[in-house]
Amino acid sequence: MIEIDEEFQKLIPPLTAEEYDQLKENCLNEGIRDALVVWNDNGKLILVDGHNRYQIAKKHNLEYK
């Protein structure tokens, strides 16, 4: 299971509502095309990049890498 580290998440500038809606539409139409970036910390998977894609994937039951 992937875990969210708030420190990593704070480093990523938030998307505007319009950008988020476009990303969501793209993900729903084409799937999650870009792999999420995770850090394996002794078996604990910490999300480094792809927070918005991960959120969309979880909400809409989409597969992600």
Distance bins in CASP14 RR format, pairs under 12 A and 6 or more apart:
PFRMAT RR
TARGET T0000
AUTHOR 0000-0000-0000
RMODE 2
METHOD distances of the structure
MODEL  1
1 38 0 0 0 0 0 1 0 0 0 0 0
1 43 0 0 0 0 0 1 0 0 0 0 0
1 44 0 0 0 0 1 0 0 0 0 0 0
1 45 1 0 0 1 0 0 0 0 0 0 0
1 46 0 0 0 0 0 1 0 0 0 0 0
1 47 0 0 0 0 0 1 0 0 0 0 0
1 54 0 0 0 0 0 1 0 0 0 0 0
1 58 0 0 0 0 0 1 0 0 0 0 0
2 8 0 0 0 0 0 1 0 0 0 0 0
2 35 0 0 0 0 0 1 0 0 0 0 0
2 36 1 0 0 1 0 0 0 0 0 0 0
2 37 0 0 0 0 0 1 0 0 0 0 0
2 38 1 0 0 1 0 0 0 0 0 0 0
2 39 0 0 0 0 0 1 0 0 0 0 0
2 40 0 0 0 0 0 1 0 0 0 0 0
2 41 0 0 0 0 0 1 0 0 0 0 0
2 43 0 0 0 0 0 1 0 0 0 0 0
2 44 0 0 0 0 1 0 0 0 0 0 0
2 45 1 0 1 0 0 0 0 0 0 0 0
2 46 1 0 0 1 0 0 0 0 0 0 0
2 47 1 0 1 0 0 0 0 0 0 0 0
2 48 0 0 0 0 0 1 0 0 0 0 0
2 49 0 0 0 0 0 1 0 0 0 0 0
2 50 0 0 0 0 1 0 0 0 0 0 0
2 51 0 0 0 0 0 1 0 0 0 0 0
2 53 0 0 0 0 0 1 0 0 0 0 0
2 54 1 0 0 1 0 0 0 0 0 0 0
2 55 0 0 0 0 0 1 0 0 0 0 0
2 57 0 0 0 0 0 1 0 0 0 0 0
2 58 0 0 0 0 1 0 0 0 0 0 0
2 64 0 0 0 0 1 0 0 0 0 0 0
2 65 0 0 0 0 0 1 0 0 0 0 0
3 9 0 0 0 0 0 1 0 0 0 0 0
3 36 0 0 0 0 0 1 0 0 0 0 0
3 38 0 0 0 0 1 0 0 0 0 0 0
3 39 0 0 0 0 1 0 0 0 0 0 0
3 40 0 0 0 0 0 1 0 0 0 0 0
3 41 0 0 0 0 1 0 0 0 0 0 0
3 43 0 0 0 0 0 1 0 0 0 0 0
3 44 1 0 0 1 0 0 0 0 0 0 0
3 45 1 0 0 1 0 0 0 0 0 0 0
3 46 1 0 1 0 0 0 0 0 0 0 0
3 47 1 0 0 1 0 0 0 0 0 0 0
3 48 0 0 0 0 0 1 0 0 0 0 0
3 51 0 0 0 0 0 1 0 0 0 0 0
3 54 0 0 0 0 0 1 0 0 0 0 0
4 10 0 0 0 0 0 1 0 0 0 0 0
4 12 0 0 0 0 0 1 0 0 0 0 0
4 36 0 0 0 0 0 1 0 0 0 0 0
4 38 0 0 0 0 0 1 0 0 0 0 0
4 39 0 0 0 0 0 1 0 0 0 0 0
4 44 0 0 0 0 0 1 0 0 0 0 0
4 45 0 0 0 0 0 1 0 0 0 0 0
4 46 1 0 0 1 0 0 0 0 0 0 0
4 47 1 0 1 0 0 0 0 0 0 0 0
4 48 0 0 0 0 0 1 0 0 0 0 0
4 49 0 0 0 0 0 1 0 0 0 0 0
4 50 0 0 0 0 0 1 0 0 0 0 0
4 51 1 0 0 1 0 0 0 0 0 0 0
4 52 0 0 0 0 0 1 0 0 0 0 0
4 54 1 0 0 1 0 0 0 0 0 0 0
4 55 0 0 0 0 1 0 0 0 0 0 0
4 58 0 0 0 0 0 1 0 0 0 0 0
5 11 0 0 0 0 1 0 0 0 0 0 0
5 12 0 0 0 0 0 1 0 0 0 0 0
5 38 0 0 0 0 0 1 0 0 0 0 0
5 39 0 0 0 0 1 0 0 0 0 0 0
5 41 0 0 0 0 1 0 0 0 0 0 0
5 44 0 0 0 0 1 0 0 0 0 0 0
5 45 0 0 0 0 0 1 0 0 0 0 0
5 46 1 0 1 0 0 0 0 0 0 0 0
5 47 1 0 0 1 0 0 0 0 0 0 0
5 48 0 0 0 0 1 0 0 0 0 0 0
5 49 0 0 0 0 0 1 0 0 0 0 0
5 51 0 0 0 0 1 0 0 0 0 0 0
6 12 0 0 0 0 0 1 0 0 0 0 0
6 46 0 0 0 0 0 1 0 0 0 0 0
6 47 0 0 0 0 0 1 0 0 0 0 0
6 51 0 0 0 0 0 1 0 0 0 0 0
7 39 0 0 0 0 0 1 0 0 0 0 0
7 46 0 0 0 0 1 0 0 0 0 0 0
7 47 0 0 0 0 0 1 0 0 0 0 0
7 48 0 0 0 0 0 1 0 0 0 0 0
8 36 0 0 0 0 0 1 0 0 0 0 0
8 37 0 0 0 0 1 0 0 0 0 0 0
8 38 0 0 0 0 0 1 0 0 0 0 0
8 39 0 0 0 0 1 0 0 0 0 0 0
8 41 0 0 0 0 0 1 0 0 0 0 0
8 46 1 0 0 1 0 0 0 0 0 0 0
8 47 1 0 0 1 0 0 0 0 0 0 0
8 48 1 0 1 0 0 0 0 0 0 0 0
8 49 1 0 0 1 0 0 0 0 0 0 0
8 50 0 0 0 0 1 0 0 0 0 0 0
8 51 0 0 0 0 1 0 0 0 0 0 0
8 54 0 0 0 0 0 1 0 0 0 0 0
9 46 0 0 0 0 0 1 0 0 0 0 0
9 47 1 0 0 1 0 0 0 0 0 0 0
9 48 0 0 0 0 1 0 0 0 0 0 0
9 49 0 0 0 0 1 0 0 0 0 0 0
9 50 0 0 0 0 1 0 0 0 0 0 0
9 51 1 0 1 0 0 0 0 0 0 0 0
9 52 0 0 0 0 0 1 0 0 0 0 0
9 54 0 0 0 0 0 1 0 0 0 0 0
9 55 0 0 0 0 0 1 0 0 0 0 0
10 51 0 0 0 0 0 1 0 0 0 0 0
11 47 0 0 0 0 0 1 0 0 0 0 0
11 48 0 0 0 0 1 0 0 0 0 0 0
11 49 0 0 0 0 1 0 0 0 0 0 0
11 50 0 0 0 0 0 1 0 0 0 0 0
11 51 0 0 0 0 0 1 0 0 0 0 0
12 37 0 0 0 0 0 1 0 0 0 0 0
12 47 0 0 0 0 0 1 0 0 0 0 0
12 48 0 0 0 0 1 0 0 0 0 0 0
12 49 1 0 0 1 0 0 0 0 0 0 0
12 50 1 0 0 1 0 0 0 0 0 0 0
12 51 1 0 0 1 0 0 0 0 0 0 0
12 52 0 0 0 0 1 0 0 0 0 0 0
12 53 0 0 0 0 0 1 0 0 0 0 0
12 54 0 0 0 0 0 1 0 0 0 0 0
12 55 0 0 0 0 0 1 0 0 0 0 0
13 19 0 0 0 0 0 1 0 0 0 0 0
13 51 0 0 0 0 0 1 0 0 0 0 0
13 52 0 0 0 0 0 1 0 0 0 0 0
14 20 0 0 0 0 1 0 0 0 0 0 0
14 23 0 0 0 0 0 1 0 0 0 0 0
14 51 0 0 0 0 1 0 0 0 0 0 0
14 52 0 0 0 0 1 0 0 0 0 0 0
14 55 0 0 0 0 0 1 0 0 0 0 0
15 21 0 0 0 0 1 0 0 0 0 0 0
15 22 0 0 0 0 1 0 0 0 0 0 0
15 23 1 0 0 1 0 0 0 0 0 0 0
15 24 0 0 0 0 1 0 0 0 0 0 0
15 50 0 0 0 0 0 1 0 0 0 0 0
15 51 0 0 0 0 1 0 0 0 0 0 0
15 52 1 0 1 0 0 0 0 0 0 0 0
15 53 0 0 0 0 0 1 0 0 0 0 0
15 55 0 0 0 0 0 1 0 0 0 0 0
15 56 0 0 0 0 0 1 0 0 0 0 0
16 22 0 0 0 0 1 0 0 0 0 0 0
16 23 0 0 0 0 0 1 0 0 0 0 0
16 52 0 0 0 0 0 1 0 0 0 0 0
17 23 0 0 0 0 0 1 0 0 0 0 0
17 24 0 0 0 0 0 1 0 0 0 0 0
17 52 0 0 0 0 0 1 0 0 0 0 0
18 24 0 0 0 0 0 1 0 0 0 0 0
18 25 0 0 0 0 0 1 0 0 0 0 0
19 25 0 0 0 0 0 1 0 0 0 0 0
19 26 0 0 0 0 0 1 0 0 0 0 0
19 52 0 0 0 0 1 0 0 0 0 0 0
20 26 0 0 0 0 0 1 0 0 0 0 0
20 27 0 0 0 0 0 1 0 0 0 0 0
20 51 0 0 0 0 0 1 0 0 0 0 0
20 52 1 0 0 1 0 0 0 0 0 0 0
20 53 0 0 0 0 0 1 0 0 0 0 0
20 55 0 0 0 0 1 0 0 0 0 0 0
20 56 0 0 0 0 1 0 0 0 0 0 0
20 59 0 0 0 0 0 1 0 0 0 0 0
21 27 0 0 0 0 0 1 0 0 0 0 0
21 28 0 0 0 0 0 1 0 0 0 0 0
21 52 0 0 0 0 0 1 0 0 0 0 0
21 56 0 0 0 0 0 1 0 0 0 0 0
22 28 0 0 0 0 0 1 0 0 0 0 0
22 29 0 0 0 0 0 1 0 0 0 0 0
22 30 0 0 0 0 0 1 0 0 0 0 0
22 52 0 0 0 0 0 1 0 0 0 0 0
22 56 0 0 0 0 0 1 0 0 0 0 0
23 29 0 0 0 0 0 1 0 0 0 0 0
23 30 0 0 0 0 0 1 0 0 0 0 0
23 31 0 0 0 0 0 1 0 0 0 0 0
23 32 0 0 0 0 0 1 0 0 0 0 0
23 33 0 0 0 0 0 1 0 0 0 0 0
23 34 0 0 0 0 0 1 0 0 0 0 0
23 50 0 0 0 0 0 1 0 0 0 0 0
23 51 0 0 0 0 0 1 0 0 0 0 0
23 52 1 0 1 0 0 0 0 0 0 0 0
23 53 1 0 0 1 0 0 0 0 0 0 0
23 54 0 0 0 0 0 1 0 0 0 0 0
23 55 0 0 0 0 1 0 0 0 0 0 0
23 56 1 0 0 1 0 0 0 0 0 0 0
23 57 0 0 0 0 0 1 0 0 0 0 0
23 60 0 0 0 0 0 1 0 0 0 0 0
23 62 0 0 0 0 0 1 0 0 0 0 0
24 30 0 0 0 0 0 1 0 0 0 0 0
24 31 0 0 0 0 0 1 0 0 0 0 0
24 32 0 0 0 0 0 1 0 0 0 0 0
24 52 0 0 0 0 1 0 0 0 0 0 0
24 53 0 0 0 0 1 0 0 0 0 0 0
24 55 0 0 0 0 1 0 0 0 0 0 0
24 56 1 0 1 0 0 0 0 0 0 0 0
24 57 0 0 0 0 0 1 0 0 0 0 0
24 59 0 0 0 0 1 0 0 0 0 0 0
24 60 1 0 0 1 0 0 0 0 0 0 0
24 62 0 0 0 0 0 1 0 0 0 0 0
25 31 0 0 0 0 0 1 0 0 0 0 0
25 56 0 0 0 0 1 0 0 0 0 0 0
25 60 0 0 0 0 0 1 0 0 0 0 0
26 32 0 0 0 0 1 0 0 0 0 0 0
26 33 1 0 0 1 0 0 0 0 0 0 0
26 34 0 0 0 0 0 1 0 0 0 0 0
26 52 0 0 0 0 0 1 0 0 0 0 0
26 53 0 0 0 0 1 0 0 0 0 0 0
26 56 0 0 0 0 1 0 0 0 0 0 0
26 62 0 0 0 0 0 1 0 0 0 0 0
27 33 0 0 0 0 1 0 0 0 0 0 0
27 34 0 0 0 0 1 0 0 0 0 0 0
27 36 0 0 0 0 0 1 0 0 0 0 0
27 50 0 0 0 0 0 1 0 0 0 0 0
27 52 0 0 0 0 1 0 0 0 0 0 0
27 53 1 0 0 1 0 0 0 0 0 0 0
27 54 0 0 0 0 0 1 0 0 0 0 0
27 55 0 0 0 0 1 0 0 0 0 0 0
27 56 1 0 1 0 0 0 0 0 0 0 0
27 57 1 0 0 1 0 0 0 0 0 0 0
27 58 0 0 0 0 0 1 0 0 0 0 0
27 59 0 0 0 0 1 0 0 0 0 0 0
27 60 1 0 0 1 0 0 0 0 0 0 0
27 61 0 0 0 0 0 1 0 0 0 0 0
27 62 1 0 0 1 0 0 0 0 0 0 0
27 63 0 0 0 0 0 1 0 0 0 0 0
27 64 0 0 0 0 1 0 0 0 0 0 0
28 53 0 0 0 0 0 1 0 0 0 0 0
28 56 1 0 0 1 0 0 0 0 0 0 0
28 57 0 0 0 0 0 1 0 0 0 0 0
28 59 0 0 0 0 0 1 0 0 0 0 0
28 60 1 0 0 1 0 0 0 0 0 0 0
28 61 0 0 0 0 0 1 0 0 0 0 0
28 62 1 0 0 1 0 0 0 0 0 0 0
29 56 0 0 0 0 0 1 0 0 0 0 0
29 60 0 0 0 0 0 1 0 0 0 0 0
29 62 0 0 0 0 0 1 0 0 0 0 0
30 53 0 0 0 0 0 1 0 0 0 0 0
30 56 0 0 0 0 0 1 0 0 0 0 0
30 62 0 0 0 0 0 1 0 0 0 0 0
31 53 0 0 0 0 1 0 0 0 0 0 0
31 56 0 0 0 0 1 0 0 0 0 0 0
31 57 0 0 0 0 1 0 0 0 0 0 0
31 60 0 0 0 0 1 0 0 0 0 0 0
31 61 0 0 0 0 0 1 0 0 0 0 0
31 62 1 0 1 0 0 0 0 0 0 0 0
31 63 1 0 0 1 0 0 0 0 0 0 0
31 64 0 0 0 0 1 0 0 0 0 0 0
31 65 0 0 0 0 0 1 0 0 0 0 0
32 50 0 0 0 0 1 0 0 0 0 0 0
32 52 0 0 0 0 0 1 0 0 0 0 0
32 53 1 0 1 0 0 0 0 0 0 0 0
32 54 0 0 0 0 1 0 0 0 0 0 0
32 55 0 0 0 0 0 1 0 0 0 0 0
32 56 1 0 0 1 0 0 0 0 0 0 0
32 57 1 0 1 0 0 0 0 0 0 0 0
32 58 0 0 0 0 0 1 0 0 0 0 0
32 59 0 0 0 0 0 1 0 0 0 0 0
32 60 0 0 0 0 1 0 0 0 0 0 0
32 61 0 0 0 0 0 1 0 0 0 0 0
32 62 1 0 1 0 0 0 0 0 0 0 0
32 63 1 0 0 1 0 0 0 0 0 0 0
32 64 1 0 1 0 0 0 0 0 0 0 0
32 65 1 0 0 1 0 0 0 0 0 0 0
33 50 0 0 0 0 0 1 0 0 0 0 0
33 53 0 0 0 0 1 0 0 0 0 0 0
33 56 0 0 0 0 0 1 0 0 0 0 0
33 57 0 0 0 0 0 1 0 0 0 0 0
33 62 0 0 0 0 0 1 0 0 0 0 0
33 63 0 0 0 0 0 1 0 0 0 0 0
33 64 0 0 0 0 1 0 0 0 0 0 0
33 65 0 0 0 0 1 0 0 0 0 0 0
34 49 0 0 0 0 1 0 0 0 0 0 0
34 50 1 0 0 1 0 0 0 0 0 0 0
34 52 0 0 0 0 0 1 0 0 0 0 0
34 53 1 0 0 1 0 0 0 0 0 0 0
34 54 0 0 0 0 0 1 0 0 0 0 0
34 56 0 0 0 0 0 1 0 0 0 0 0
34 57 0 0 0 0 0 1 0 0 0 0 0
34 64 0 0 0 0 1 0 0 0 0 0 0
34 65 0 0 0 0 1 0 0 0 0 0 0
35 47 0 0 0 0 0 1 0 0 0 0 0
35 48 0 0 0 0 0 1 0 0 0 0 0
35 49 0 0 0 0 1 0 0 0 0 0 0
35 50 0 0 0 0 1 0 0 0 0 0 0
35 53 0 0 0 0 1 0 0 0 0 0 0
35 54 0 0 0 0 0 1 0 0 0 0 0
35 57 0 0 0 0 0 1 0 0 0 0 0
35 63 0 0 0 0 0 1 0 0 0 0 0
35 64 1 0 0 1 0 0 0 0 0 0 0
35 65 1 0 1 0 0 0 0 0 0 0 0
36 45 0 0 0 0 1 0 0 0 0 0 0
36 46 0 0 0 0 0 1 0 0 0 0 0
36 47 1 0 0 1 0 0 0 0 0 0 0
36 48 0 0 0 0 1 0 0 0 0 0 0
36 49 1 0 0 1 0 0 0 0 0 0 0
36 50 1 0 1 0 0 0 0 0 0 0 0
36 51 0 0 0 0 1 0 0 0 0 0 0
36 52 0 0 0 0 0 1 0 0 0 0 0
36 53 1 0 0 1 0 0 0 0 0 0 0
36 54 1 0 1 0 0 0 0 0 0 0 0
36 55 0 0 0 0 0 1 0 0 0 0 0
36 56 0 0 0 0 0 1 0 0 0 0 0
36 57 0 0 0 0 1 0 0 0 0 0 0
36 58 0 0 0 0 0 1 0 0 0 0 0
36 62 0 0 0 0 0 1 0 0 0 0 0
36 63 0 0 0 0 0 1 0 0 0 0 0
36 64 1 0 1 0 0 0 0 0 0 0 0
36 65 1 0 0 1 0 0 0 0 0 0 0
37 45 0 0 0 0 0 1 0 0 0 0 0
37 46 0 0 0 0 1 0 0 0 0 0 0
37 47 1 0 0 1 0 0 0 0 0 0 0
37 48 1 0 1 0 0 0 0 0 0 0 0
37 49 1 1 0 0 0 0 0 0 0 0 0
37 50 1 0 0 1 0 0 0 0 0 0 0
37 51 0 0 0 0 1 0 0 0 0 0 0
37 53 0 0 0 0 0 1 0 0 0 0 0
37 54 0 0 0 0 0 1 0 0 0 0 0
37 64 0 0 0 0 0 1 0 0 0 0 0
37 65 0 0 0 0 0 1 0 0 0 0 0
38 44 0 0 0 0 1 0 0 0 0 0 0
38 45 1 0 1 0 0 0 0 0 0 0 0
38 46 1 0 0 1 0 0 0 0 0 0 0
38 47 1 0 1 0 0 0 0 0 0 0 0
38 48 1 0 0 1 0 0 0 0 0 0 0
38 49 0 0 0 0 1 0 0 0 0 0 0
38 50 0 0 0 0 1 0 0 0 0 0 0
38 51 0 0 0 0 0 1 0 0 0 0 0
38 54 0 0 0 0 1 0 0 0 0 0 0
38 64 0 0 0 0 0 1 0 0 0 0 0
38 65 0 0 0 0 1 0 0 0 0 0 0
39 45 1 0 0 1 0 0 0 0 0 0 0
39 46 1 0 1 0 0 0 0 0 0 0 0
39 47 0 0 0 0 1 0 0 0 0 0 0
39 48 1 0 1 0 0 0 0 0 0 0 0
39 49 0 0 0 0 1 0 0 0 0 0 0
40 46 0 0 0 0 1 0 0 0 0 0 0
40 47 0 0 0 0 0 1 0 0 0 0 0
40 48 0 0 0 0 0 1 0 0 0 0 0
41 47 0 0 0 0 0 1 0 0 0 0 0
41 48 0 0 0 0 0 1 0 0 0 0 0
45 54 0 0 0 0 0 1 0 0 0 0 0
46 54 0 0 0 0 0 1 0 0 0 0 0
47 53 0 0 0 0 1 0 0 0 0 0 0
47 54 1 0 1 0 0 0 0 0 0 0 0
47 55 0 0 0 0 1 0 0 0 0 0 0
47 57 0 0 0 0 0 1 0 0 0 0 0
47 58 0 0 0 0 0 1 0 0 0 0 0
47 64 0 0 0 0 0 1 0 0 0 0 0
48 54 0 0 0 0 0 1 0 0 0 0 0
50 56 0 0 0 0 1 0 0 0 0 0 0
50 57 0 0 0 0 1 0 0 0 0 0 0
50 58 0 0 0 0 0 1 0 0 0 0 0
50 64 0 0 0 0 1 0 0 0 0 0 0
50 65 0 0 0 0 0 1 0 0 0 0 0
51 57 0 0 0 0 0 1 0 0 0 0 0
51 58 0 0 0 0 0 1 0 0 0 0 0
51 64 0 0 0 0 0 1 0 0 0 0 0
52 58 0 0 0 0 0 1 0 0 0 0 0
52 59 0 0 0 0 0 1 0 0 0 0 0
52 64 0 0 0 0 0 1 0 0 0 0 0
53 59 0 0 0 0 0 1 0 0 0 0 0
53 60 0 0 0 0 0 1 0 0 0 0 0
53 62 0 0 0 0 1 0 0 0 0 0 0
53 63 0 0 0 0 0 1 0 0 0 0 0
53 64 1 0 0 1 0 0 0 0 0 0 0
53 65 0 0 0 0 1 0 0 0 0 0 0
54 60 0 0 0 0 0 1 0 0 0 0 0
54 62 0 0 0 0 1 0 0 0 0 0 0
54 63 0 0 0 0 0 1 0 0 0 0 0
54 64 1 0 0 1 0 0 0 0 0 0 0
54 65 0 0 0 0 0 1 0 0 0 0 0
55 62 0 0 0 0 0 1 0 0 0 0 0
55 64 0 0 0 0 0 1 0 0 0 0 0
56 62 1 0 0 1 0 0 0 0 0 0 0
56 63 0 0 0 0 0 1 0 0 0 0 0
56 64 0 0 0 0 1 0 0 0 0 0 0
57 63 1 0 0 1 0 0 0 0 0 0 0
57 64 1 0 1 0 0 0 0 0 0 0 0
57 65 0 0 0 0 1 0 0 0 0 0 0
58 64 0 0 0 0 1 0 0 0 0 0 0
END
